[in-house]
Amino acid sequence: MASAFDPAVAFVLAQEGGLSEHSADPGGITNFGISQRAYPTLDIRALTEEQARVLYRTDYWDALRCEELPPRLAIAVFDSAVNLGCHRAAILFQTTLDVSADGQIGPATLKAAWHGQETAEIRQIIKEFLARRAIFYASLPIWPHFGFGWMLRLFGLYELTIKMKL
């Protein structure tokens, strides 16, 4: 089976764009979705897309064991981690799967993720996971600044995951 990393990172990069310095963004200066807050010693302004891809692979995709998840779920979890951090993404995913939400993708989470692989089941898991993200976003004080864009991102992510051929 082909890795879902390439379509996942392509989606993230399309959503995140290049350099951003929005005053309401708690991440501070951000480039390709990589924030100064997450990487305080990195020169974010000089970050290249290739460097961002490497960080995404090691610090997000690999950290959340996405290669071991069903591809459609891996893409949804990865995008959540980029936007919310790995720990929160894992908690939301585990809550969706109704497993112990410890913020670490381990054997129980992987087993639950692979439990039902019918198309309707995967779609339902993704819908519930994205709905949990939407609820979390709406609770944030920066919702008025970024909420509309976050919702567009979630709709685009859902569309990507249900239409992919993996």
C-alpha positions as CSV (number, residue, x, y, z in Angstrom):
1,M,0.0,0.0,0.0
2,A,1.3,3.5,-0.9
3,S,2.0,5.9,1.9
4,A,-0.6,8.5,2.5
5,F,2.0,11.0,3.6
6,D,2.4,12.6,0.2
7,P,-1.3,13.5,-0.2
8,A,-1.5,14.5,3.5
9,V,1.4,16.9,3.4
10,A,0.2,18.3,0.0
11,F,-3.1,19.1,1.7
12,V,-1.4,20.7,4.7
13,L,0.9,22.8,2.6
14,A,-2.0,24.0,0.4
15,Q,-3.9,25.0,3.5
16,E,-1.0,26.6,5.4
17,G,0.6,28.5,2.6
18,G,3.8,30.4,3.1
19,L,5.0,33.0,5.6
20,S,2.3,34.4,7.9
21,E,2.6,36.9,10.7
22,H,-1.1,37.3,11.9
23,S,-1.2,39.2,15.1
24,A,-3.9,37.0,16.5
25,D,-2.0,33.7,15.9
26,P,-0.7,32.4,19.2
27,G,1.9,30.4,17.2
28,G,3.6,33.6,16.1
29,I,5.5,33.8,12.9
30,T,4.5,30.7,10.8
31,N,5.9,29.4,7.5
32,F,4.4,26.4,5.7
33,G,2.4,25.8,8.9
34,I,5.5,25.5,11.0
35,S,5.3,28.0,13.9
36,Q,7.9,29.9,15.9
37,R,6.1,28.8,19.0
38,A,6.5,25.1,18.2
39,Y,10.1,25.6,17.0
40,P,11.6,28.6,19.0
41,T,15.2,28.0,17.9
42,L,14.4,27.6,14.2
43,D,14.6,30.6,11.7
44,I,11.0,30.3,10.6
45,R,11.4,33.1,8.0
46,A,14.2,31.1,6.2
47,L,12.4,27.8,6.4
48,T,12.1,26.0,3.1
49,E,9.2,23.8,2.0
50,E,11.5,20.8,2.0
51,Q,12.6,21.5,5.6
52,A,8.9,21.8,6.5
53,R,8.2,18.4,4.9
54,V,11.0,16.8,6.9
55,L,9.6,18.3,10.2
56,Y,6.1,17.2,9.2
57,R,7.4,13.6,8.6
58,T,9.4,13.2,11.8
59,D,7.6,15.4,14.3
60,Y,4.0,14.8,13.3
61,W,3.5,11.9,10.9
62,D,6.0,9.5,12.5
63,A,5.3,10.8,16.0
64,L,1.6,9.8,15.7
65,R,2.4,6.5,13.9
66,C,0.3,7.6,10.9
67,E,2.0,5.1,8.7
68,E,0.3,2.4,10.9
69,L,-3.2,3.9,10.6
70,P,-5.7,3.4,7.8
71,P,-4.6,5.9,5.2
72,R,-7.8,8.1,5.4
73,L,-7.6,8.3,9.1
74,A,-3.9,8.9,9.0
75,I,-4.5,12.0,6.8
76,A,-7.1,13.3,9.2
77,V,-5.0,12.7,12.3
78,F,-1.9,14.3,10.7
79,D,-3.8,17.4,9.6
80,S,-5.2,17.8,13.1
81,A,-1.7,17.4,14.6
82,V,-0.4,20.2,12.4
83,N,-3.2,22.5,13.4
84,L,-3.6,21.6,17.1
85,G,-0.5,19.7,18.1
86,C,0.2,16.0,18.3
87,H,-1.1,15.5,21.9
88,R,-4.4,17.2,21.3
89,A,-4.9,15.5,17.9
90,A,-4.3,12.1,19.5
91,I,-6.7,12.9,22.4
92,L,-9.5,13.9,19.9
93,F,-8.8,10.8,17.8
94,Q,-8.8,8.5,20.8
95,T,-12.0,10.0,22.1
96,T,-13.6,9.5,18.7
97,L,-12.5,5.8,18.7
98,D,-13.7,5.4,22.3
99,V,-10.4,4.2,23.7
100,S,-8.4,5.6,26.6
101,A,-7.4,9.1,25.7
102,D,-3.8,9.4,26.9
103,G,-2.5,11.4,23.9
104,Q,-0.2,8.6,22.7
105,I,-1.1,6.5,19.6
106,G,-0.4,3.0,20.9
107,P,-1.6,-0.6,20.3
108,A,-5.2,0.0,21.6
109,T,-5.7,3.1,19.4
110,L,-4.2,1.3,16.3
111,K,-6.4,-1.7,16.9
112,A,-9.5,0.5,17.2
113,A,-8.6,2.4,14.1
114,W,-8.4,-0.8,12.1
115,H,-11.5,-2.3,13.6
116,G,-14.1,-1.3,11.1
117,Q,-12.9,-0.7,7.6
118,E,-16.1,-0.5,5.6
119,T,-16.5,2.7,3.7
120,A,-19.4,3.9,5.8
121,E,-17.6,3.2,9.1
122,I,-14.5,5.1,8.0
123,R,-16.7,8.1,6.9
124,Q,-18.5,8.1,10.2
125,I,-15.2,8.0,12.2
126,I,-13.8,10.9,10.1
127,K,-17.0,12.9,10.5
128,E,-17.0,12.4,14.3
129,F,-13.3,13.3,14.5
130,L,-13.7,16.4,12.4
131,A,-16.8,17.4,14.4
132,R,-14.7,17.2,17.6
133,R,-12.1,19.4,16.0
134,A,-14.8,21.9,15.1
135,I,-16.2,22.0,18.6
136,F,-12.7,22.5,20.0
137,Y,-12.0,25.3,17.6
138,A,-15.3,27.1,18.5
139,S,-14.1,27.1,22.1
140,L,-11.0,29.1,21.4
141,P,-10.8,32.8,21.9
142,I,-9.2,33.2,18.4
143,W,-12.3,31.6,16.8
144,P,-13.5,35.0,15.4
145,H,-10.2,35.4,13.5
146,F,-9.7,31.9,12.2
147,G,-13.0,30.0,12.5
148,F,-14.2,30.4,9.0
149,G,-10.9,29.2,7.5
150,W,-10.8,26.3,9.9
151,M,-14.2,25.2,8.9
152,L,-13.3,25.4,5.2
153,R,-10.2,23.3,6.0
154,L,-12.3,20.7,7.7
155,F,-14.7,20.5,4.8
156,G,-11.8,20.2,2.4
157,L,-10.2,17.5,4.5
158,Y,-13.4,15.5,4.7
159,E,-13.8,15.7,0.9
160,L,-10.1,14.6,0.4
161,T,-10.4,11.6,2.7
162,I,-13.6,10.2,1.3
163,K,-12.6,10.6,-2.4
164,M,-9.1,9.2,-2.1
165,K,-8.1,6.0,-3.7
166,L,-5.7,4.3,-1.3
